[in-house]
Amino acid sequence: MERRTFLQALAVWLGLPFEAVRHWERPRPMPPDEGEDFWAWVRSEFPRHSSLINLNNGGVSPHPRPVLEAFFRLELAANEAPAYVMWRQQDQKEPIRQRLARLCGADPEEIALVRNSTEALETVIFGLDLRRGDEVILAESDYPSMVAAWKQREAREGIQLRWVRLPLPSDDPEALIAPYLEAITPRTRVLHLTHLINWTGQIVPVERLTAEARKRNIFTIVDAAHSFAHILVDFRAMGCDAAGVSLHKWLCAPFGTGLLYVRKEKIASIWPLFAAPPERKADDIRKFEHLGTRSIPTEQAISAAIDFHEQIGAVRKRDRLIALKNYWLEAALKLPKIKPLTSQRLSAGLATIQVEGWEPAKLADHLLEKHRILTAAIDWNGLKGVRITPHVYTSFSELDRLLEALQKL
Ligand SMILES: Cc1ncc(COP(=O)(O)O)c(C=O)c1O
């Protein structure tokens, strides 16, 4: 579809005057090669709120313009005849599977397209054959939905949960590994690990633990919701048996996209959450995709998000996210009454600080109402603070606004 025709159709569809989408008509400038000009170009590719500084990109990320455009184009086209366009023309999972596999060090036959990390990880949590009395090791700091899933198996089937408390924050890989190793018993069947902890941004050296688990024939699940497309993730090198990722976080893919990784040799041993048709072989990763009707435009626009991610480059993106974090965190820690809840050494773009005298929810509300800065309140197990998560489109001047607001506290 011609660009103008597409934009006219989009405006009609959204019930907006053409003027409202007209700015999309401007040609996309070529990105400068490097430096702050490059990042200014990245920033120009993202839609932004008119009055908010968004420093809560940890929960979910915006999509850059090419992803939004790909999604709208697909959605408009699909609506012309959904059963035909969506199912006969658009539903091309294989190229996306291959591209995602390349991004995470997997074989395409190990990647299933799902809707989010919750679906990916709960597929594995509920799909493993476990018996009453079998033990699962997990950390108190794991994501609440996964904790709830394991507790449901505990209540329903008598699986034994063994809880690990990690010393958060920690710069010491050994200190993070030790509690897991101490919890292993001859009855341990599963080790559930979170690669980058959402509360504080702590990175856990999961590869050390998967190696230990493998020696003991213990199944390993890695929650990589926050690490994929943020730091470098290679599931084969990580050595886990299964992992879950949300593509709407750091990859900036459409909302409601995720991937499930299962090591080839383990696929047959996991039941799908939604039963697959009988002709689907037990060792076919596609058995995990039998969901029923879902949004194919949403799924297909993942390609545009991969293009954008590759245009930046995974290493350059990670380094930029770390540089943004270091910029604000180092300055913030020079202010009185501010304490880090994040390891400087084992973290990347996401970090949490405590401000003495401020309850987390009050602090986050204050930053939002007085300074129009969106952060995430963290109040978990004694860790009390605000989580600050810039993204590739965040500018240093926005971080200066955060620092001014912290200074005024
Ligand atoms: C560590 C971790 N795991 C899992 C999830 C769940 O992700 P989703 O809501 O995309 O399923 C999140 C969401 O923030 C998370 O931080």
The ligand as an ORCA input file, in Angstrom:
! r2SCAN-3c Opt
* xyz 0 1
  C      11.390    -11.312     35.846
  C      10.058    -11.298     35.145
  N       9.520    -12.454     34.752
  C       8.343    -12.509     34.125
  C       7.618    -11.375     33.856
  C       6.296    -11.476     33.206
  O       6.312    -10.893     31.950
  P       4.962    -10.781     31.115
  O       4.032     -9.914     31.885
  O       5.373    -10.168     29.834
  O       4.429    -12.163     30.972
  C       8.138    -10.139     34.241
  C       7.388     -8.906     33.983
  O       7.766     -7.811     34.359
  C       9.391    -10.104     34.916
  O       9.929     -8.937     35.324
*
